C-alpha cells in the first residue's frame, strides 16, 4: 500500500494517516473507487499492516522500537535534544512534546502538549475509547450526527463486549451506577465503554488503528497510494483561490532536499489538532478563526481497590497485547455533571503496596474524569512567519488560560472522583491527581466547524474550508463544541460527512485531475 514515487497529479490528496485521514480514504474507496487518491504522512511506517496499533506488536522490544520511531524528528536525531522528556515534562511512549511556546508568562498553557509522527498517527498509540457525545457535546446543526457516528463505529470496529469476561467489571458498574445513575436518561447511565477493540480469529483481543479504518477495500484499491516519511509543506492554490494540489518533501535520511508538486482537484488536511492549522497558515490560508477556540480536556485521576472480592477462577490464557482481566466502564458526560468518566480495572496497582498485600487481578480500579473546557476565543495557537520547528514549518506558540469556570469544574471533578472511588471500594490515593494540561491528547477547535461563515469557524458542515473551494480539514480540531468525551469517534463521523461530499462532487470526473 505504501509507495515512494510521487504522482504528478491525483484527484484527492490527503495529508495525514490518522483515523480521520484513513476515513476519507476508506469512504472514497467505497464510493468513488475510480478516483486517484494519494495520502502523505510525515512519519515512518512502524507497524504491519501500516497504521496498526503498536500495542498489537507482541515482542516488547519491537513494540518499544515502533514507539521510539513515532516520537518525531527531534527524538530520532533530527535535532539536538529529544523532545520526549524535557524540563520535568514527559510524554507518553510513542509521542513527543512541543519543544517551545507551550506556556507563556502569566498563562496556564498546555505543558504536556504532544504529537505522534508515524503512519496511523495517534491511533497507533491510543486507548481506543469511542464514547458518543451527549447533551452540549453534540453538534446541534448536524441533523445526521447519529448516523455519522454509526458509520464511525463501523469504520473503527467499535464493540462493547470485548471485556465481558473481565472479573468484577459488572460489580464495578453496579457500584458506579448506584452513585450516579439517578435522574439520568438511559443512554447517559453507567455502561460498558464502547471500544475500538475486537477479537482475532485466534481469540486474542487486539486494538484498532488506522489499519482497521482503511480496511481491505482501501488496501485493495489500486488507485490509492500511501507515501510515508513525506512532509507536506504547502497546500497549493490556483489563480481562482481553489485548492490545486500540495507541495511535498521526502524526509528519508539521505534524500535530496527538494520539493515535489502533486496536483489535485481536492486536498484534505488531516494532520492533527495543531498541525492542520499549521499547514493552512503556511499555505496562506488564514481565516480569522484559524487556531482559535483551542481546547484540551482537563483530567483528574484517582485509584481505588475492591476489598470484598475473592480471586476469580483462572481463565484460559490467550496471546495478545490486551489483558483479559481488564474491564473498561463509562460514566457519560451530562450538562449537570460535566465530566466524562473512563474507569479501567488494572492488573497492578499504580500506588505502591506492601509486599504482603497481593493484588487480585481486576481489583485495582483506575478512575479518570475528563472535564469540558470553557471555550474562549483567545485560547489559541499562533504561528510564526520567522521561526521554524524541527520540520521547518511555522513554529507554534500557545495562548491558553483556565477560566474561573474551568477551575470550579476541576474542583467539582476532584470531589466527584473521590466519591466514585468510595462507591467502588477503598481509595488508594490520599487525594486525586490533576494531570498537566495537554495530557489528554484531545486537542480540539483550532479548525472548528460552523453552520455559517460568520468569522467564528474555519469550515462548513461538510468540513470544507470557507472560501477555498476544494480544501477540506479533518481531525479532532474540527469539533466545535466543548467536549469531555474522547473525540475520535466524533471526528471520524465528521470525516465521513466530508468524504461523502467529495465523492459526490467528483462524480464522473473522478480519475481526471485538473
N, C-alpha and C positions, 0 to 999 in steps of 0.2 A: 504493500500500500504506500510505502514511502518512496520518494523519488528525489534525485539530486538535480536533474535537468529542469531548469525553469522554463515554463512555456512562454511564448511571446504574447499570447492572448488567451483568455478564457471568458466564460460567461459570468462566473461568480468567483471572486477572490475572498477567502475567509481568513482573517487574521486571528490566530489563537485556536488551540486544540482542546480547550477545556470542554465541559459538558454542554455549554451553550453553542460554541462553535461546532461541536460534534452534532448537536441537534439540527443546526442549519444543514450540515452535510447530509444527515440522515433523511430529513424531510425532502430535500431537493433530490436525493437519490430515489426516493419513493414516488415523488410527484412530477419530477422533471428529469427523468433518467438520461435524456439526451443532452442535458446541459453540462458543459465542461466546467468543473469546479476544482479550484486549487486552494489548498489550505497551507498556511505558513505558520510555523511555530519556532520561536526564538531558541527554545531549549532542545536538548537531545532526546532521543527515544531511549527510555530507561527500563522498559518492561515489554514483555511479549505475551499477547499481541500488543501493538502500540496503543498506549493510553490506558492500559490496565492498571489496577491499583497495586502499588508496590508491596502492600501487606499480603498479597496473594503469592509473593515470592517465598517459597518455603525455606530456602537457605538463608540464615541470618546474615552472613557476610555479603551475599549477593544483594539482599534487601537493603543493607546499610549502604552499599555502593550505589544502588539506584537512588537512594535518598540523597547521598552526597552529590551526585551528578545533577540533582534537581535544584541545588542551592545557589544557583546563579553564577554569573561571571566572576564576581569577586571571590566567591567561595571556592572556585576551581582554578584560580591562578590568574584571572584577568585583571586583578587589582592587588594592591599591596597587602591588604588585610582582609580576612574573612569577615563578611557581614552576618555570619551565623550567630556570633556572640560578640557583643561589644558593650563596653561601659555598663556592665551589670545587666544588660538586656540579653535575653536568649531566645532564639527562635526554635520552634519545634522541628524535629527531623523532617527533612525534605523541603524546608522553607528557608528564606533568608531575609534579614531585616533591611529596612530603609536606612541607608548609611547616615544621612544628614537631613535636617529640616523636619524631623518628626515632632519636635516640640519647641515652639517659640517662646521667648521670655514672657512670663505672665499668663500663659495659656496652658491648658491641660495637655494638649497634643495627643498623639496616638503613638506612644513609645514602642509598642510591640507590633507596629505595622510591618507586615511581612508579605512575601511573594513566593511563588514557585516558578521555575523555568524548566519545563520538560513537556514532552508530549503527554497530553491528558491534563495538564495544568494542576490545579489544587485537587482535582478529583482523583489524582493518583495517590493522595495522602489524607483525604477527608474521613470523617466518621460516618458518612453515608446516611445521616438522618434527613428524612424528607417529609416533615410535617406540612399540613396545609395551613395557610394563613387564615385567621379568623378576625371577626369584628373589624376594628380600624386598620388592621394589617392588610385587609383586602383592597383591591384596586377598584373603586366604585364605578369608574367609567368603562369597565370592560364587562359587558354582559355575558360574554362567553368564558369567563375566567375558570369556572369549574370544569368545563370541557377541556380547556387548555391544560389544567392541572391533571386531568385524566390522561391526556397524551404525554405529559411529562412523566407520569408514573410508568406508562408503557415504555418510554424510551430509556428510563433509568433502571427499569426492572425492580420497581418497588414492591416489597412484600411486608406483611405484618406478622407473619408466623415463623420467621426464621429462628427465633429463640424460644419457641413454645416449650421446648424440653428443658429450659434452664430451671434449676431449682430455686424455689422461693419467689419466682417472678410474679406469680399471681398473688401471693401473700403481700408482696411489696405494693402492688397496685391496689389491693383491697385496703391496705392501711393508708395509702395516699388518698384514695377516694373518700374514705371516711373523714379526712381532714379538709377536703376542698370541693367535693362534688355538689354539695347542697346549693340549689338555686341555679346551677349551670345547665344549659341545654345539652342534650345527649352527645352532640358532636364535640363539645368542649369539656367533657368529663375525662378523668384519668383513663388512659388506654395504652395499648401497646404502641410503641413508636414505629411509624412507617419507616422502613429502612431499604436502601438500595443494596440489598443483600439477598443472595439466592443460594441454592444448593446445586453443586455439580452432580453429574450422573453418578459419581462415586460416593455421594452423600456429604462431601465436605462443604462447609459454608465458605463462600467467597464474597468479597466486596465488589460492587460495581464501580467501574471507572468510565472514562470516555469510550473505552472499547465496547462496553455494553450499549452505549448510546449510538455509536457508529453502526453496530450490528452487521450481520452478514451482507445486508443489502448495500451498505456503503463500501465495505471491504471488497465486495464483488463488482462494484461499479467501475467499469473500465474508463469512465470519464472523470473519475475522482483521483486526485493525487495529493499526497501529504508531503510537504517539504519541511523537514526538521532543521534545527540549527540555522534558521534563516530569520534575520531581523527585517521587519517591515519598517522602513524609516519615514515613509510618507504615503499618504493617500493622494493620488494624482487627480487633479480636477481639470475638466475640459474648459474650453472657452465659454461654454454655456453655464458654467458653475456646477455641472453634474460630476459625479464620480466617474473617473475614466480608467482607473487601474491603481497599481501600487508600485512603489519603488522598494526593492529588496536588496539585502546584502548577505552573502554567505558567511556564517560565523564560525565555520570549522577552522581549527588550527591550521595555519599554513595556506589558507585560501587567500586569493588576491583581494585586496581591499578595494573592491569596485562594486558599483551598483548595477542592478538589472531592472529593467522596466517590464512589468507584466500588465498588459492592457486588460480591462474587464468592463463588462456592462454594469455590474453591481459589485460593491465592496461591502463586506460585513466585518466590522471591527469588534472582535470578541476577545480582547486581550486579557483584561481582568478589571476590577473595580477602579483601578487607578491608572493602569497603562492604556486603557481605552481612551479616556480623555487626554492622556499624554500624547497619543498618536494624532488625535484630532487637532490638538494645539500645534503640534509640529507640522501639520499639513495646512495650517492657516484657517482651519475650521474652528471658529472661536465664538460661538453664541454666548450670550450673557450668562446663561445658566451652566455653562461648562465648568465642571469641577465643584459646583455649588451644592449645598444641601447634603454634603458628605456626612455619612453617619456610620457608626460602628455600633455594636451592641455591648454595653457594659455587662460584665459577667461576674457572678458570685458563685463560689463553690463551697461545699461542706461534705463531711463524711459521717456516716452513721453505721451502726452494726446491729444486725439481728441477733439478739442474745438468746431467745427462747426457741431455737430451732435445733433439730437433730441433723447430723450429716446425712446427705442423700445417698441412696444406693448408688454404687458405682455404675456409671453409664458407659455404654460401648464407645470406645475412643474412635475418633475419625481424624485423619490427617487434614490439616488446614490451618490457616492463619488465625481464624476466629475461634475463641474459646466457647465450647458448648455450654459452659456454666454461666456465661454472661447473659444478663437479661437487660433489656432497654425499655424503659417505660416513659410515658409522655404526660406531662401536666400542661395542657394547652393554655396559650395566652388568652386573656379576656381583657376588655377595657377596664373592668373593675379591678382585676389583678393583672397588671401589665407586665407579666413575666412569662417566659416560655421555659418550662422545666424539662430537662433531659436527665433522666435518672438511670444510672448504669450500675449493675452488680459486678463486682470485681473478684478476682482470684486471690489477690493480695491486698494488704492494707496500705493506703497512702500515708498512714501515720504509724511510726514505729510502735510495735507491740512487744510485750515481754516474751522471752523465749518459751516460757511455759504456757503461753496463751495462743495455741494454734488457731489458724483461720480456717473456718469451714468454707469451701468454695461457694461463692454466690452470696455469702452472708455479709460481706462488706458492701455498703451501698454508697456510691458517689453521686451526690446531688449537685446539679448545676442549674442556675437560673440566669437566663439571658434577659436583659431589660430593653424595652423600646426607648430609643433616643428621642429627645425633644428636638425636632428638626429646626435648624436655623440657617438662614440664607448665608450668613458669614462663616459657617463651618465649611471649609473648602480646601481643595488642593490647588496651589498655584504652580505655574511652570515658568522656568527661566529661559529667556532667549539667549542668555550669555553662558550660563553654567550647564554642564553636561553630567549625566550619570555614567555608570560603568559601561553602559551600552552605547554611549554617545548620543542619547536622547535628552530632551529638555529636563533639567533637574527639577525635582519636586520640593515643595515647601508646604507643610500642613498648618492650616489655621483651624484650631478646634478647641472648643470650650464646653464644659459641662455646665448646664444651667441650674438654677435653684430647683427647678422641677426634676432634672436628672438626679440631683443629689438626694432629693426626697424619695424618688423612686428607688435609688440604690439603698437608702436606709430601710425602706419597706421590704426590699428583696432580702436584705441581710436578716431582718427579723423573721420573714416568712420562711426562709430556708432552714433556720433553726427549728421552727415549728414543724416543718416537714420531716426533718431529721428525727425529732422527738416522736412524731407519729409513726415513723418506720421502726425505730428502735432506740439505740443509745448513741448520742453524739460522740464522735471520736475527737473532734477538734474543740478547743476552748471557745473559738468563735469562727465565723465564716471568713473566708479569704476572698478579697476582691482582686480579680486578675487585672494586670495592667491593660490600659486601653489598647485595642487592636488585637488582643489575644483571641478574640472570636474568629478572626479572619473573614468576617462577614461584611465587607465594606460595600456600602450602597449609596445610591443617589447622585453620583457625580456625572452621569449622563441620563438623568431621570426622564421618564416618560410623562407626557401630559396630554390632556384631552384636546387642548388647542394651543396654538402658537402665540402665547402671551408673554414670552420672555422668561418664564419661570421653569421651562423644561427644555430638553435638548432634542427629544424625539417624539414622534406621534404614537398613537396606539399600536401601530404596526412596527414600531422601533425604527422607523425611517427618520433620519435627521432632518429637522425642519430646514427648508430652503436649500438642501443639497440633494437633488434627485439621484437615486441610485446608491446612496450611502446609508447603511444601517449600523446600529450598535447593539451589543448583546452583553449579557452577564448580569451579575448582581447590581451593578451600577445603574441599570435601567429602572429598577424598582423604585417607585416614587413615594411609597408610604413608609411610616415608621414601623418597622417590624421587630419582633423579638424572636420569632421562629427562624430556624435555619432557612436561608433564602434560595438554595439551589433548585428545589422543585419549582418554585415560582419563576425563577429566572429561565429555566428550561421551558416552562409553559409559555412565557412571553416570546422566547426564541421560536417556538412552534408557530406562533401567530405571524411573526416576521417572515419565516421561511415559506409559509403558505402564500403570503403576499408576493414574495419574489417569484415563486413557482408560477403563480397565476400571471404575473407580469411578463415573464419570459415567453410563455406561450409557445407559439410555433417558431419563434425566433431563436429558441434555445439551440445552442451549438454553433451560433454565428456571432462571435464577439465583434464589437464595434471597432 
